Amino acid sequence: MNALDLQPHLAGDLIELRPLAADDWAALFAAASDPKVWELHPISERYKEEVFREFFREALECKGALVALDRKTRKIIGSSRYCWHAVAGELEIGWTFLERAYWGGAYNGEMKRLMLGHAFTFTDRVIFRVGATNVRSRRAVEKIGAVLTARRETLTLHGKSIEHVIYEISRPLMVES
């Protein structure tokens, strides 16, 4: 089995994903500073600079964070991450957000297709951990074909216990002719 590059450079028609760099702070915070982006998220104050700084620091440290660029304008419009959970042998895609102007499916769908295509060169299954009450994110992963599992996890974020549901998506089976 190959080792998975958690920070690849991926490009589609609408979006380009590249490794997050420290120099991306201002542009990524600009994309994240809209309170509406975070209103359903368990950490709904992530639009605030001091809260987003922690998110950004963690993203740099995880070595799996990608920034999303609009291919036409070259503007940073959001981010996502890969996280390999070695103990469980699972690859997670998450921490995804996009500016509101890019909501509605086409950009997120392409981002996830690019990330899943890359992930499936390494693993047969990817998980998505989503805050149980984050209806927008739950719908987004369902839209790309992820299936809700029976797994639930409670994580402590910023001193709050938050229930998460786990979705998964498996590599499509190749039909031989």
Secondary structure as UniProt FT lines:
FT   STRAND          10..11
FT   STRAND          15..19
FT   HELIX           22..24
FT   HELIX           25..32
FT   HELIX           35..38
FT   TURN            39..40
FT   TURN            44..47
FT   HELIX           49..62
FT   STRAND          65..70
FT   TURN            71..73
FT   STRAND          76..85
FT   TURN            86..89
FT   STRAND          90..98
FT   HELIX           100..102
FT   HELIX           106..119
FT   TURN            120..122
FT   STRAND          125..131
FT   TURN            132..133
FT   HELIX           135..143
FT   TURN            144..145
FT   STRAND          147..157
FT   TURN            158..159
FT   STRAND          160..170
//
